[in-house]
Amino acid sequence: MAEIDGGSTKSKLRRLRDLLAFELRRAQGRETCPPDLLRRMVTAAELLESVCALKSSPDNAEQLEEVYSDALVEAHLAMHDWERFRKQEDVALQKPRSPRPTPVPRAHPRVDIDVSVKLRRFSVHEVSGAGMTVEAHTTSLPARNISAGGLYVVAKGSAHKELTVGSVVMVTVSLARDASLAFRMRAVITRRDDAGMGLRWIVDYKPGEHTVQALLEAVNQR
């Protein structure tokens, strides 16, 4: 990833903040917009607003790079799903209702796994007299299965409410047989149920794809 220290990245954040604010108003005015999608857009808009107010310094440059990246990815994912919803709804209004499509088989086979993974998410909030500050929250949860597409972790009931659908997290997977085998990848929470949550890897770049492949190879060798 290119160095992130203000300038161009802050400009991207501000442009995306303004675009998302505009689209959010459109979504709020559309009664058919799914409540969960609307919540994600509100959360992403608030995150961008807070991130844009952060002040960089030599001490926090590395942390801010990850915070900026998470915010950009989370907002882009929300915007992408909003655009997809709009297009699907517009097409549905123009065409007669068709039969429910046949379920598509899973693209990636699952591998059962018994390890604890760490999910790290940043929160940005204001501290009296100190301006906006960043706080990292790391949660350790047992993983049930893993695939090239993502993983499923156990989080019963309403535990870890801060980890909502649409949240971007940094996932660290460590294999017990070898402490040196630790893999870090960014993922987005795509669903939650009473037993846990499903996450999808964000691998829109080659290093991310290689990390997922290396993780699967290590898991299959256990």
Number of C-alpha atoms within 10 A of each C-alpha: 7 6 10 16 17 18 8 11 18 17 12 15 21 17 13 20 22 15 13 21 19 11 16 21 13 11 20 14 10 12 8 11 16 12 12 12 18 18 16 23 28 20 18 27 23 16 23 26 19 18 25 19 16 19 13 14 10 7 8 12 16 14 14 21 18 15 20 23 16 23 25 21 19 25 26 16 19 23 21 12 14 21 13 12 16 16 12 11 13 11 11 12 10 8 8 8 8 7 6 6 6 6 6 6 7 8 9 11 11 16 14 14 18 13 16 19 21 19 22 17 20 20 14 19 16 13 10 7 6 7 11 16 15 18 12 11 13 15 13 15 16 16 22 18 18 24 21 18 17 19 22 24 22 18 20 13 12 13 10 10 8 11 20 18 18 24 23 29 24 19 23 16 17 18 19 13 8 8 8 9 13 13 15 17 18 20 25 24 20 16 14 20 12 11 12 19 20 21 24 19 23 19 17 8 9 8 12 16 16 12 15 22 14 14 21 15 11 12 16 11 6 9
